[in-house]
Amino acid sequence: MAIAIVGILAGMGWSAIQPEVDRFRMLKAARMLHSDLQSLRAMAIATNRETRIVFTVADDALDPADVQVGEWLLQAGDRSNASVEWDTLPIDDGTSGSEGERSLSPGGADETPHVSLARWPTLVGPGTDNADAIVFSPRGWVANPAKDFADGYVALRIVNKRALGRGAVEEVTLRVSRGGLTRLEVGASTTLPATDVGTGEASSQ
């Protein structure tokens, strides 16, 4: 009887904290993407060569019944402009490590249950062979053409799929400005400390 009661209480406790765990995972994935964007911008400035983030796999359906999906690559170009070759991080060390490979998907290095990268907006990228990529110039600016900034920024979304199953919308939107700065915006039902939020080009902060 005592064991049964403990089991019931434990189950009730998990039900209460599960939404918070899912929210934490979503925020963690969003912060990772935010950090990746900042790091690539800083690397472009420090090394005088282009860098880019290439989005490779998105969760198009965002079906709560399906597993999470989301993958991207962090790469450095061979030139300060119009790079023709790209190395996935780490660069110039002769290894083929996965430092620049991100995967929220099952079995991925950054597996994040029930948290997906939503389909990103159309990104044609600068020049050729830069589709689905955000490219940073050595000046720290985003080199993508104006048509990639439909509303003045590129919006990327990290979504809590289990919340969708409950009929709630919990997601973090990362808005990347042409100046290369990234701002995190959270859904109404999600909280994020102000100290963790980057400022965008149009921000007054």
Backbone as ProteinMPNN parsed JSONL, in Angstrom:
{"seq_chain_A": "MAIAIVGILAGMGWSAIQPEVDRFRMLKAARMLHSDLQSLRAMAIATNRETRIVFTVADDALDPADVQVGEWLLQAGDRSNASVEWDTLPIDDGTSGSEGERSLSPGGADETPHVSLARWPTLVGPGTDNADAIVFSPRGWVANPAKDFADGYVALRIVNKRALGRGAVEEVTLRVSRGGLTRLEVGASTTLPATDVGTGEASSQ", "coords_chain_A": {"N_chain_A": [[0.822, -1.201, 0.0], [1.908, 1.254, 0.874], [3.972, 1.559, -0.996], [2.447, 1.778, -3.321], [1.108, 4.183, -2.871], [3.271, 5.977, -2.815], [4.082, 5.676, -5.449], [1.888, 6.753, -6.827], [1.925, 9.407, -5.939], [4.409, 10.142, -6.941], [3.915, 9.965, -9.67], [2.0, 11.987, -9.957], [3.56, 14.154, -9.287], [5.445, 14.201, -11.389], [3.766, 14.764, -13.545], [3.145, 17.357, -12.958], [5.571, 18.721, -13.183], [6.483, 18.15, -15.715], [5.696, 19.905, -17.936], [7.348, 22.092, -17.34], [9.88, 20.995, -17.642], [9.892, 20.442, -20.385], [9.705, 23.054, -21.337], [12.105, 24.111, -20.403], [13.904, 22.595, -21.945], [13.272, 23.553, -24.491], [14.062, 26.264, -24.266], [16.766, 25.894, -23.791], [17.625, 24.786, -26.249], [17.066, 26.958, -27.92], [18.798, 28.88, -26.875], [21.21, 27.668, -27.532], [21.202, 27.814, -30.356], [21.15, 30.575, -30.599], [23.627, 31.206, -29.415], [25.299, 29.953, -31.272], [24.926, 31.545, -33.554], [25.932, 33.993, -32.648], [28.587, 33.253, -32.145], [29.538, 32.553, -34.7], [29.392, 35.021, -35.988], [31.272, 36.483, -34.473], [33.565, 34.998, -35.073], [33.844, 35.455, -37.813], [34.564, 38.147, -37.816], [36.951, 38.06, -36.333], [38.649, 36.388, -37.822], [38.697, 37.362, -40.379], [37.307, 36.175, -42.465], [34.559, 34.755, -44.239], [31.722, 33.382, -42.517], [29.203, 30.91, -41.932], [25.856, 29.749, -41.15], [24.196, 26.855, -41.871], [21.082, 25.67, -42.532], [19.722, 22.514, -42.39], [17.814, 20.469, -41.848], [14.406, 20.567, -41.162], [11.419, 20.729, -39.125], [8.696, 20.282, -40.686], [5.946, 19.688, -40.433], [5.364, 19.883, -37.714], [3.998, 18.143, -36.024], [2.627, 17.052, -33.059], [2.595, 14.357, -32.462], [4.72, 13.245, -33.707], [8.323, 12.62, -33.689], [10.894, 14.89, -32.547], [12.565, 17.275, -34.707], [15.375, 18.785, -36.26], [18.178, 20.341, -37.599], [21.444, 21.746, -38.166], [24.4, 23.322, -39.611], [27.624, 24.627, -38.77], [29.854, 26.69, -40.308], [32.961, 27.772, -41.884], [34.204, 29.989, -44.335], [36.515, 30.161, -47.183], [37.378, 32.617, -47.92], [37.251, 36.235, -47.631], [35.143, 37.231, -48.904], [32.594, 36.035, -51.066], [33.131, 33.203, -50.802], [34.318, 29.996, -51.887], [34.751, 27.519, -50.914], [33.848, 25.673, -48.026], [34.382, 24.958, -44.623], [33.286, 22.717, -42.191], [33.068, 23.393, -38.786], [35.387, 21.992, -36.396], [37.911, 24.187, -37.865], [40.674, 23.958, -40.156], [42.258, 22.065, -38.796], [42.687, 19.528, -39.601], [40.976, 17.509, -38.786], [37.831, 15.726, -38.619], [35.772, 16.401, -36.912], [32.691, 16.802, -34.974], [32.071, 19.302, -34.084], [30.882, 21.456, -35.357], [28.39, 20.515, -36.048], [25.002, 20.375, -35.525], [22.259, 18.795, -34.011], [19.01, 18.306, -33.18], [17.479, 16.159, -33.465], [16.336, 12.692, -32.939], [18.887, 10.656, -31.617], [20.805, 12.451, -32.333], [23.64, 14.619, -31.667], [22.844, 16.705, -30.07], [20.392, 15.969, -29.09], [17.062, 16.703, -28.357], [14.328, 16.04, -26.793], [11.001, 16.352, -27.986], [11.273, 18.962, -28.927], [11.553, 21.125, -31.605], [13.057, 22.468, -34.637], [11.42, 24.785, -36.471], [10.253, 25.137, -39.901], [12.327, 27.256, -41.669], [12.285, 30.64, -43.046], [12.383, 31.383, -46.608], [15.653, 31.311, -47.77], [17.852, 32.592, -49.86], [20.446, 33.304, -49.841], [23.73, 34.891, -50.212], [25.37, 35.343, -53.386], [26.331, 32.249, -54.895], [25.368, 28.851, -54.13], [24.595, 29.172, -51.463], [22.124, 28.726, -50.439], [19.533, 28.383, -47.995], [21.075, 29.34, -45.921], [22.625, 31.528, -43.526], [24.857, 34.039, -43.896], [27.769, 35.436, -42.561], [29.679, 38.374, -42.819], [33.152, 39.539, -42.721], [32.915, 41.99, -41.498], [30.988, 41.649, -39.693], [28.408, 41.849, -40.465], [25.317, 40.558, -41.865], [25.494, 38.914, -44.863], [23.525, 38.192, -46.615], [21.073, 38.733, -49.25], [18.693, 41.479, -49.623], [16.103, 40.443, -50.03], [15.981, 38.231, -48.414], [15.275, 39.191, -46.015], [12.454, 39.549, -45.181], [10.78, 40.943, -43.371], [12.528, 42.747, -42.403], [14.26, 41.276, -40.946], [15.613, 37.959, -40.315], [13.675, 35.315, -39.334], [13.792, 32.721, -37.027], [12.516, 29.742, -35.629], [12.121, 27.955, -32.614], [10.403, 25.277, -31.341], [8.189, 24.027, -28.857], [6.938, 20.999, -28.999], [5.354, 19.28, -27.481], [3.808, 20.996, -26.017], [2.173, 21.965, -28.038], [0.61, 19.746, -28.404], [-0.949, 19.956, -26.176], [-2.526, 21.995, -26.844], [-1.418, 24.474, -26.548], [0.742, 27.27, -27.331], [4.065, 27.34, -27.398], [7.009, 28.723, -27.998], [10.217, 29.871, -29.161], [11.38, 32.665, -30.827], [13.976, 33.572, -32.912], [15.331, 36.46, -34.041], [17.196, 37.637, -36.61], [19.109, 40.34, -37.472], [20.068, 42.548, -40.211], [22.378, 43.71, -39.468], [23.673, 41.742, -38.161], [23.07, 41.114, -35.551], [21.283, 39.304, -33.005], [18.076, 38.706, -31.703], [16.207, 37.296, -29.074], [12.909, 36.183, -28.817], [10.156, 35.306, -26.891], [7.285, 33.108, -26.557], [3.965, 33.974, -25.336], [3.35, 32.313, -23.204], [5.711, 31.56, -22.16], [8.666, 32.123, -20.265], [11.664, 34.048, -20.097], [14.712, 35.042, -18.79], [15.649, 38.485, -18.883], [18.334, 39.048, -19.117], [19.379, 37.139, -20.74], [18.714, 37.703, -23.284], [19.459, 38.664, -26.541], [20.083, 41.727, -28.328], [18.39, 43.205, -31.024], [18.823, 44.88, -34.233], [16.983, 46.915, -34.4], [16.29, 47.326, -31.841], [15.64, 49.079, -28.775], [17.071, 48.686, -26.547]], "CA_chain_A": [[0.0, 0.0, 0.0], [2.797, 2.42, 0.943], [4.655, 1.679, -2.29], [1.459, 2.251, -4.285], [0.873, 5.603, -2.613], [4.458, 6.693, -3.275], [4.055, 5.674, -6.905], [0.857, 7.699, -7.276], [2.43, 10.751, -5.685], [5.497, 10.4, -7.875], [3.3, 10.213, -10.963], [1.38, 13.309, -9.91], [4.634, 15.132, -9.29], [6.005, 14.29, -12.733], [2.796, 15.449, -14.396], [3.191, 18.788, -12.653], [6.827, 19.351, -13.601], [6.814, 17.833, -17.104], [5.677, 21.096, -18.801], [8.518, 22.926, -17.065], [11.03, 20.317, -18.247], [9.804, 20.687, -21.831], [10.001, 24.471, -21.556], [13.547, 24.253, -20.204], [14.574, 22.037, -23.119], [13.075, 24.483, -25.601], [14.906, 27.431, -24.034], [18.155, 25.471, -23.949], [17.887, 24.667, -27.687], [17.068, 28.308, -28.483], [20.041, 29.534, -26.46], [22.299, 27.071, -28.301], [21.164, 28.417, -31.69], [21.543, 31.976, -30.396], [25.072, 31.205, -29.195], [25.947, 29.604, -32.542], [24.886, 32.726, -34.42], [26.876, 34.972, -32.107], [29.951, 32.748, -32.305], [29.905, 32.659, -36.115], [29.629, 36.441, -36.264], [32.541, 36.853, -33.849], [34.63, 34.323, -35.808], [34.035, 36.161, -39.087], [35.29, 39.384, -37.531], [38.293, 37.763, -35.822], [39.488, 35.675, -38.791], [38.606, 38.035, -41.675], [36.777, 35.256, -43.465], [33.12, 34.549, -44.089], [31.207, 32.217, -41.807], [27.779, 30.744, -42.218], [25.083, 28.678, -40.544], [23.398, 26.236, -42.928], [19.98, 24.887, -41.983], [19.637, 21.326, -43.237], [16.613, 19.666, -41.603], [13.386, 21.281, -40.393], [10.189, 20.008, -38.797], [7.703, 20.991, -41.49], [4.575, 19.454, -39.986], [5.221, 20.206, -36.289], [2.961, 17.254, -35.485], [3.022, 16.63, -31.708], [2.707, 12.904, -32.386], [5.99, 12.835, -34.316], [9.534, 12.956, -32.941], [11.451, 16.208, -32.835], [13.458, 17.363, -35.864], [16.055, 20.068, -36.42], [19.62, 20.182, -37.767], [22.151, 22.818, -38.868], [25.862, 23.23, -39.652], [28.396, 25.845, -38.559], [30.953, 26.574, -41.265], [33.796, 28.925, -42.197], [34.585, 30.031, -45.741], [37.947, 30.284, -47.485], [37.658, 33.983, -48.358], [36.532, 37.28, -46.917], [33.953, 37.509, -49.706], [32.331, 35.06, -52.135], [33.869, 31.964, -50.552], [33.973, 28.877, -52.768], [34.851, 26.308, -50.114], [33.397, 25.86, -46.648], [34.77, 23.91, -43.674], [32.469, 22.586, -40.99], [33.923, 23.527, -37.605], [36.512, 22.935, -36.311], [38.546, 24.437, -39.157], [42.138, 23.976, -40.308], [42.99, 21.213, -37.854], [42.859, 18.215, -40.198], [40.051, 16.516, -38.236], [36.459, 15.794, -39.135], [34.938, 16.35, -35.727], [31.302, 17.246, -35.121], [31.901, 20.554, -33.348], [29.994, 22.343, -36.097], [27.169, 19.827, -36.441], [23.963, 20.442, -34.507], [21.104, 17.972, -34.326], [18.015, 18.107, -32.125], [16.754, 14.948, -33.837], [16.677, 11.499, -32.17], [20.215, 10.133, -31.905], [21.718, 13.549, -32.629], [24.52, 15.022, -30.571], [22.12, 17.662, -29.231], [19.02, 15.454, -29.04], [16.205, 17.455, -27.439], [12.983, 15.468, -26.95], [9.795, 17.175, -28.13], [11.61, 20.341, -29.305], [11.922, 21.11, -33.019], [13.323, 23.67, -35.427], [10.382, 24.947, -37.481], [10.747, 25.498, -41.232], [12.811, 28.629, -41.737], [11.831, 31.335, -44.257], [13.241, 31.189, -47.777], [16.961, 31.963, -47.7], [18.596, 32.334, -51.092], [21.851, 33.515, -49.523], [24.487, 35.718, -51.157], [26.131, 34.602, -54.395], [25.844, 30.917, -55.253], [25.555, 27.737, -53.185], [24.356, 29.6, -50.088], [20.715, 28.57, -50.104], [19.247, 27.9, -46.635], [22.189, 29.737, -45.057], [22.858, 32.911, -43.113], [26.296, 34.232, -44.079], [28.318, 36.607, -41.886], [30.871, 38.951, -43.437], [34.171, 39.922, -41.739], [32.503, 43.201, -40.797], [29.969, 41.271, -38.723], [27.083, 42.006, -41.047], [24.783, 39.419, -42.602], [25.72, 39.208, -46.28], [22.369, 37.771, -47.417], [20.412, 39.825, -49.975], [17.551, 42.107, -48.945], [14.888, 39.634, -50.108], [15.97, 37.25, -47.33], [14.8, 39.887, -44.818], [11.096, 39.942, -45.568], [10.256, 41.913, -42.408], [13.662, 43.446, -41.824], [15.066, 40.314, -40.195], [15.353, 36.55, -40.586], [13.055, 34.75, -38.134], [13.971, 31.292, -36.823], [11.632, 29.354, -34.529], [12.304, 26.717, -31.867], [9.04, 25.019, -30.889], [7.875, 22.963, -27.9], [5.881, 20.239, -29.659], [4.44, 18.688, -26.515], [2.852, 22.054, -25.694], [1.198, 21.975, -29.12], [-0.305, 18.652, -28.115], [-1.866, 20.415, -25.128], [-3.275, 23.124, -27.366], [-0.729, 25.719, -26.2], [1.822, 27.676, -28.225], [5.289, 27.687, -26.686], [8.113, 28.753, -28.94], [11.151, 30.992, -29.087], [11.727, 33.174, -32.152], [15.253, 34.288, -32.993], [15.277, 37.403, -35.147], [18.549, 38.021, -37.0], [19.067, 41.584, -38.231], [21.09, 42.69, -41.248], [23.607, 44.094, -38.781], [24.287, 40.552, -37.581], [22.661, 40.905, -34.166], [20.172, 38.377, -32.854], [17.215, 38.934, -30.554], [15.321, 36.197, -28.711], [11.563, 36.55, -28.391], [9.48, 34.11, -26.399], [5.833, 33.115, -26.606], [3.31, 34.558, -24.169], [3.293, 31.374, -22.086], [7.077, 31.181, -21.831], [9.446, 33.211, -19.681], [13.106, 33.975, -20.293], [15.329, 36.203, -18.146], [16.054, 39.532, -19.821], [19.787, 39.051, -19.272], [19.754, 36.143, -21.737], [18.146, 38.099, -24.566], [20.294, 39.528, -27.361], [19.357, 42.871, -28.858], [18.381, 43.302, -32.47], [19.255, 46.142, -34.815], [15.99, 47.946, -34.165], [15.948, 47.354, -30.424], [15.992, 50.287, -28.041], [17.824, 48.306, -25.367]], "C_chain_A": [[0.868, 1.269, 0.0], [3.501, 2.654, -0.387], [3.708, 2.229, -3.351], [1.212, 3.741, -4.125], [2.045, 6.445, -3.101], [4.47, 6.785, -4.797], [3.056, 6.664, -7.465], [1.338, 9.137, -7.105], [3.551, 11.128, -6.653], [4.947, 10.719, -9.264], [2.662, 11.587, -11.036], [2.444, 14.404, -9.964], [5.226, 15.314, -10.669], [5.069, 15.017, -13.683], [2.854, 16.951, -14.198], [4.447, 19.449, -13.203], [7.169, 19.102, -15.065], [6.743, 19.047, -18.02], [6.882, 22.006, -18.585], [9.779, 22.324, -17.667], [11.042, 20.562, -19.752], [10.161, 22.131, -22.162], [11.499, 24.736, -21.407], [14.313, 23.74, -21.411], [14.454, 22.97, -24.322], [13.99, 25.701, -25.466], [16.378, 27.089, -24.223], [18.524, 25.373, -25.427], [17.952, 26.043, -28.336], [18.344, 29.047, -28.113], [21.234, 28.975, -27.233], [22.355, 27.691, -29.704], [21.59, 29.88, -31.613], [23.055, 32.088, -30.233], [25.823, 30.886, -30.482], [26.009, 30.813, -33.473], [25.88, 33.782, -33.943], [28.323, 34.55, -32.333], [30.422, 32.868, -33.75], [30.187, 34.109, -36.496], [30.981, 36.882, -35.713], [33.722, 36.232, -34.6], [34.912, 35.028, -37.128], [34.857, 37.427, -38.882], [36.743, 39.089, -37.16], [39.211, 37.173, -36.879], [39.516, 36.327, -40.172], [38.209, 37.066, -42.784], [35.284, 35.059, -43.193], [32.83, 33.331, -43.219], [29.734, 32.088, -42.146], [27.177, 29.637, -41.361], [24.159, 28.16, -41.639], [22.33, 25.365, -42.277], [19.69, 23.724, -42.927], [18.354, 20.52, -43.064], [15.659, 20.452, -40.714], [12.209, 20.357, -40.11], [9.057, 20.741, -39.498], [6.294, 20.867, -40.924], [4.325, 19.934, -38.557], [4.07, 19.417, -35.665], [3.402, 16.769, -34.104], [3.205, 15.125, -31.566], [4.021, 12.394, -32.961], [7.169, 13.226, -33.434], [10.026, 14.336, -33.357], [12.434, 16.147, -34.0], [14.11, 18.74, -35.883], [17.558, 19.877, -36.5], [20.201, 21.376, -38.523], [23.654, 22.637, -38.73], [26.484, 24.61, -39.435], [29.657, 25.74, -39.404], [31.704, 27.895, -41.442], [34.218, 28.85, -43.659], [36.079, 30.196, -45.92], [38.327, 31.691, -47.921], [36.901, 34.975, -47.481], [35.247, 37.656, -47.647], [33.833, 36.456, -50.796], [33.161, 33.794, -51.973], [33.383, 30.855, -51.477], [34.08, 27.543, -52.041], [34.499, 26.634, -48.674], [33.804, 24.668, -45.797], [33.804, 23.903, -42.5], [33.395, 22.608, -39.779], [34.174, 22.18, -36.94], [37.236, 23.057, -37.656], [40.065, 24.331, -39.052], [42.89, 23.109, -39.297], [43.133, 19.777, -38.361], [41.927, 17.139, -39.668], [38.681, 16.682, -38.871], [35.498, 15.675, -37.97], [33.564, 16.942, -35.964], [31.034, 18.536, -34.359], [30.908, 21.482, -34.037], [28.719, 21.685, -36.575], [26.186, 19.847, -35.285], [22.774, 19.588, -34.94], [20.234, 17.793, -33.092], [17.291, 16.783, -32.31], [17.17, 13.747, -32.989], [18.025, 10.929, -32.592], [21.231, 11.205, -32.215], [22.532, 13.932, -31.41], [23.822, 15.958, -29.595], [20.655, 17.263, -29.101], [18.209, 16.171, -27.956], [14.765, 16.982, -27.609], [11.882, 16.523, -27.001], [10.066, 18.644, -28.48], [12.149, 20.336, -30.728], [12.292, 22.492, -33.55], [12.25, 23.746, -36.505], [11.014, 25.309, -38.825], [11.126, 26.979, -41.254], [12.273, 29.306, -42.994], [12.81, 31.084, -45.401], [14.52, 32.006, -47.642], [17.723, 31.625, -48.973], [20.087, 32.513, -50.855], [22.551, 34.39, -50.552], [25.224, 34.858, -52.174], [25.494, 33.273, -54.735], [26.133, 29.916, -54.138], [25.414, 28.168, -51.727], [22.881, 29.559, -49.722], [20.585, 27.975, -48.706], [20.353, 28.259, -45.644], [22.108, 31.214, -44.7], [24.369, 33.095, -43.105], [26.731, 35.53, -43.399], [29.581, 37.075, -42.603], [31.884, 39.293, -42.355], [33.859, 41.22, -41.006], [31.44, 42.91, -39.744], [28.552, 41.407, -39.228], [26.631, 40.685, -41.676], [24.831, 39.768, -44.085], [24.547, 38.806, -47.175], [21.701, 38.961, -48.099], [19.163, 40.308, -49.24], [16.308, 41.23, -48.966], [14.847, 38.519, -49.075], [15.446, 37.85, -46.026], [13.406, 40.448, -45.097], [10.521, 41.018, -44.655], [11.386, 42.678, -41.728], [14.568, 42.557, -41.005], [14.778, 38.908, -40.716], [14.836, 35.942, -39.284], [13.215, 33.231, -38.108], [13.189, 30.885, -35.585], [12.002, 28.001, -33.945], [10.997, 26.452, -31.133], [8.973, 23.848, -29.91], [6.686, 22.18, -28.452], [4.887, 19.627, -28.674], [3.403, 19.727, -26.079], [1.775, 22.143, -26.775], [0.163, 20.887, -28.917], [-1.308, 18.996, -27.03], [-2.706, 21.592, -25.594], [-2.666, 24.467, -27.02], [0.354, 26.01, -27.225], [2.999, 28.122, -27.371], [6.44, 27.592, -27.668], [8.981, 29.974, -28.688], [11.489, 31.383, -30.524], [13.044, 33.931, -32.062], [15.212, 35.158, -34.236], [16.691, 37.923, -35.418], [18.469, 39.253, -37.892], [20.162, 41.61, -39.285], [22.428, 43.105, -40.642], [24.284, 42.928, -38.094], [23.919, 40.279, -36.141], [21.415, 40.032, -34.111], [19.394, 38.682, -31.581], [16.338, 37.714, -30.331], [13.97, 36.756, -28.279], [10.821, 35.28, -28.021], [7.983, 34.269, -26.49], [5.247, 33.62, -25.301], [3.324, 33.631, -22.968], [4.675, 30.937, -21.626], [7.819, 32.376, -21.253], [10.92, 32.967, -19.909], [13.727, 35.208, -19.661], [15.85, 37.206, -19.167], [17.549, 39.522, -20.074], [20.252, 38.066, -20.332], [19.299, 36.531, -23.136], [19.093, 39.028, -25.3], [19.465, 40.664, -27.914], [19.484, 42.921, -30.363], [18.726, 44.704, -32.928], [18.293, 47.263, -34.476], [15.629, 48.081, -32.689], [16.391, 48.656, -29.791], [16.8, 49.987, -26.806], [19.309, 48.591, -25.553]], "O_chain_A": [[0.619, 2.215, -0.747], [3.618, 3.788, -0.852], [4.106, 3.046, -4.182], [1.118, 4.475, -5.109], [1.854, 7.491, -3.722], [4.818, 7.819, -5.367], [3.33, 7.339, -8.457], [1.183, 9.972, -7.996], [3.638, 12.263, -7.12], [5.438, 11.617, -9.949], [2.768, 12.275, -12.052], [2.256, 15.441, -10.6], [5.488, 16.441, -11.09], [5.514, 15.795, -14.528], [2.644, 17.724, -15.132], [4.405, 20.599, -13.64], [8.051, 19.765, -15.61], [7.651, 19.227, -18.831], [7.381, 22.619, -19.528], [10.65, 23.049, -18.148], [12.09, 20.856, -20.327], [10.841, 22.397, -23.153], [12.087, 25.487, -22.185], [15.269, 24.376, -21.855], [15.41, 23.155, -25.075], [14.618, 26.119, -26.438], [17.146, 27.893, -24.749], [19.599, 25.817, -25.828], [18.792, 26.28, -29.205], [18.912, 29.761, -28.939], [22.165, 29.712, -27.556], [23.431, 28.05, -30.182], [22.318, 30.361, -32.481], [23.689, 32.956, -30.834], [26.866, 31.48, -30.756], [27.036, 31.066, -34.104], [26.584, 34.389, -34.75], [29.177, 35.371, -32.668], [31.568, 33.239, -34.003], [31.122, 34.385, -37.248], [31.743, 37.568, -36.394], [34.764, 36.869, -34.748], [36.067, 35.184, -37.522], [35.74, 37.739, -39.68], [37.657, 39.777, -37.613], [40.418, 37.415, -36.854], [40.273, 35.898, -41.042], [38.72, 37.139, -43.901], [34.821, 35.183, -42.059], [33.602, 32.373, -43.194], [29.1, 33.044, -42.593], [27.867, 28.723, -40.91], [23.427, 28.931, -42.259], [22.651, 24.424, -41.551], [19.443, 23.925, -44.116], [17.854, 19.945, -44.031], [16.043, 20.943, -39.653], [12.031, 19.335, -40.772], [8.519, 21.711, -38.966], [5.533, 21.834, -40.934], [3.214, 20.344, -38.221], [3.279, 19.95, -34.887], [4.451, 16.135, -33.987], [3.891, 14.665, -30.654], [4.398, 11.244, -32.732], [7.035, 14.062, -32.54], [9.622, 14.873, -34.389], [13.053, 15.114, -34.254], [13.471, 19.741, -35.561], [18.161, 19.319, -35.583], [19.552, 21.947, -39.399], [24.131, 21.906, -37.861], [25.938, 25.626, -39.864], [30.442, 24.807, -39.237], [31.172, 28.975, -41.19], [34.549, 27.776, -44.162], [36.822, 30.352, -44.951], [39.485, 31.937, -48.26], [36.029, 34.6, -46.697], [34.373, 38.315, -47.084], [34.83, 36.035, -51.381], [33.824, 33.362, -52.916], [32.2, 30.779, -51.81], [33.549, 26.538, -52.515], [34.804, 27.714, -48.168], [33.606, 23.516, -46.184], [33.536, 24.939, -41.892], [34.405, 21.905, -39.761], [33.292, 21.322, -36.914], [37.181, 22.146, -38.482], [40.654, 24.582, -38.0], [44.043, 23.397, -38.978], [43.637, 18.91, -37.647], [42.056, 15.975, -40.047], [38.417, 17.659, -39.572], [34.52, 14.93, -38.037], [33.298, 17.514, -37.021], [29.887, 18.83, -34.026], [30.175, 22.212, -33.371], [28.025, 22.24, -37.427], [26.502, 19.388, -34.187], [22.339, 19.649, -36.09], [20.656, 17.209, -32.094], [16.573, 16.334, -31.418], [18.239, 13.769, -32.379], [18.28, 10.74, -33.782], [22.417, 10.903, -32.35], [22.173, 13.619, -30.275], [24.173, 15.998, -28.416], [19.779, 18.124, -29.012], [18.617, 16.236, -26.796], [14.055, 17.478, -28.484], [11.833, 17.446, -26.188], [9.174, 19.481, -28.342], [13.103, 19.617, -31.026], [11.904, 23.523, -33.002], [12.174, 22.867, -37.364], [12.167, 25.734, -38.882], [10.323, 27.84, -40.895], [11.846, 28.619, -43.921], [13.932, 30.627, -45.179], [14.485, 33.218, -47.43], [18.187, 30.498, -49.142], [20.904, 31.943, -51.577], [22.026, 34.607, -51.644], [25.658, 33.753, -51.848], [24.273, 33.169, -54.851], [27.028, 30.117, -53.316], [26.049, 27.586, -50.848], [22.435, 30.26, -48.814], [21.413, 27.169, -48.283], [20.545, 27.565, -44.646], [21.595, 32.033, -45.463], [25.081, 32.389, -42.39], [26.144, 36.588, -43.627], [30.444, 36.269, -42.951], [31.524, 39.338, -41.178], [34.485, 41.516, -39.988], [31.036, 43.799, -38.996], [27.599, 41.114, -38.507], [27.446, 39.814, -41.978], [24.281, 40.783, -44.514], [24.581, 39.059, -48.379], [21.756, 40.078, -47.585], [18.648, 39.629, -48.351], [15.525, 41.262, -48.017], [13.796, 37.913, -48.869], [15.201, 37.133, -45.056], [13.217, 41.657, -45.229], [9.837, 41.923, -45.134], [11.225, 43.191, -40.62], [15.547, 43.031, -40.428], [13.823, 38.693, -41.462], [15.492, 36.045, -38.247], [12.822, 32.541, -39.048], [13.196, 31.608, -34.588], [12.178, 27.023, -34.672], [10.527, 27.306, -30.381], [9.614, 22.816, -30.11], [5.549, 22.648, -28.379], [3.709, 19.473, -28.996], [2.255, 19.381, -25.804], [0.604, 22.369, -26.471], [-1.016, 21.074, -29.217], [-2.387, 18.407, -26.963], [-3.507, 22.128, -24.829], [-3.318, 25.499, -27.179], [0.83, 25.104, -27.908], [2.938, 29.154, -26.704], [6.8, 26.503, -28.114], [8.552, 30.962, -28.093], [11.842, 30.531, -31.339], [13.202, 34.825, -31.23], [15.074, 34.656, -35.352], [17.302, 38.565, -34.565], [17.836, 39.218, -38.946], [21.079, 40.788, -39.256], [23.483, 42.878, -41.234], [25.353, 43.092, -37.505], [24.402, 39.309, -35.557], [20.602, 40.018, -35.036], [19.977, 38.89, -30.518], [15.788, 37.157, -31.281], [13.9, 37.687, -27.477], [10.856, 34.294, -28.757], [7.457, 35.382, -26.5], [5.937, 33.689, -24.284], [3.312, 34.098, -21.829], [4.797, 30.04, -20.792], [7.627, 33.508, -21.696], [11.378, 31.825, -19.914], [13.309, 36.325, -19.967], [16.42, 36.825, -20.189], [17.995, 39.946, -21.14], [21.395, 38.14, -20.782], [19.483, 35.761, -24.079], [19.493, 40.061, -24.764], [18.239, 40.56, -27.959], [20.564, 42.704, -30.912], [18.901, 45.609, -32.112], [18.699, 48.41, -34.285], [14.752, 48.868, -32.334], [17.379, 49.262, -30.205], [17.185, 50.903, -26.079], [20.105, 48.331, -24.651]]}, "name": "protein", "num_of_chains": 1, "seq": "MAIAIVGILAGMGWSAIQPEVDRFRMLKAARMLHSDLQSLRAMAIATNRETRIVFTVADDALDPADVQVGEWLLQAGDRSNASVEWDTLPIDDGTSGSEGERSLSPGGADETPHVSLARWPTLVGPGTDNADAIVFSPRGWVANPAKDFADGYVALRIVNKRALGRGAVEEVTLRVSRGGLTRLEVGASTTLPATDVGTGEASSQ"}
